[in-house]
Amino acid sequence: MTSTKPSTQALSDLKQHAGFWLRFVSNHVSHAFARKLLSSGVTVAEWVVLREMYGRDEMPPSVLAIAPE
């Protein structure tokens, strides 16, 4: 019976992949943004809603709740 598990020699180092570093940087930026918001008492979810409302005319919550196209 042969194994279907790839040889560890065939795998390249994870840190050699651009996708790894893009995800790494994205995670750090996201966490830094969340920490900065929390120091103001706002969550990322709350910021998204506030940002969506910024510069718009008054609207009822039901309109705000509809996902943008």
C-alpha positions as CSV (number, residue, x, y, z in Angstrom):
1,M,0.0,0.0,0.0
2,T,1.4,3.4,-1.0
3,S,1.0,6.6,1.0
4,T,-0.8,9.6,-0.5
5,K,0.9,12.0,1.9
6,P,3.4,14.2,0.0
7,S,7.0,14.1,0.9
8,T,8.1,16.8,3.3
9,Q,11.1,17.4,1.0
10,A,8.6,18.4,-1.8
11,L,7.1,21.2,0.3
12,S,8.7,24.6,0.2
13,D,9.1,26.8,3.2
14,L,5.8,28.6,4.0
15,K,7.6,31.9,4.5
16,Q,8.9,31.8,0.9
17,H,5.4,32.4,-0.4
18,A,4.1,35.9,-1.2
19,G,0.6,34.8,-0.1
20,F,1.9,34.0,3.4
21,W,3.3,37.4,3.8
22,L,0.3,39.2,2.3
23,R,-1.9,37.4,4.9
24,F,0.6,38.1,7.7
25,V,0.6,41.8,6.9
26,S,-3.1,41.9,6.5
27,N,-3.7,40.3,9.9
28,H,-1.3,42.7,11.6
29,V,-3.0,45.8,10.0
30,S,-6.4,44.5,10.9
31,H,-5.5,43.8,14.5
32,A,-3.8,47.2,14.8
33,F,-6.9,48.9,13.4
34,A,-9.2,47.0,15.8
35,R,-7.0,48.0,18.8
36,K,-7.0,51.6,17.7
37,L,-10.8,51.6,17.4
38,L,-11.2,49.9,20.8
39,S,-9.2,52.7,22.5
40,S,-12.0,55.0,21.3
41,G,-14.7,52.6,22.5
42,V,-15.7,51.5,19.0
43,T,-15.6,48.0,17.5
44,V,-14.8,47.3,13.8
45,A,-18.4,46.3,13.2
46,E,-19.6,49.6,14.7
47,W,-17.0,51.5,12.6
48,V,-18.3,49.8,9.4
49,V,-21.8,51.0,10.1
50,L,-20.7,54.5,11.0
51,R,-18.5,54.7,7.9
52,E,-21.4,53.6,5.8
53,M,-23.6,56.3,7.3
54,Y,-21.0,59.0,6.9
55,G,-22.0,61.7,4.3
56,R,-25.4,60.2,3.6
57,D,-28.8,61.7,4.1
58,E,-30.9,60.5,6.9
59,M,-32.2,57.0,6.5
60,P,-34.2,54.5,8.6
61,P,-32.3,51.5,10.1
62,S,-34.1,49.2,7.7
63,V,-32.5,50.9,4.7
64,L,-29.1,50.9,6.3
65,A,-29.4,47.1,7.0
66,I,-29.7,46.3,3.3
67,A,-26.4,45.1,2.0
68,P,-24.8,47.4,-0.6
69,E,-24.7,46.1,-4.1
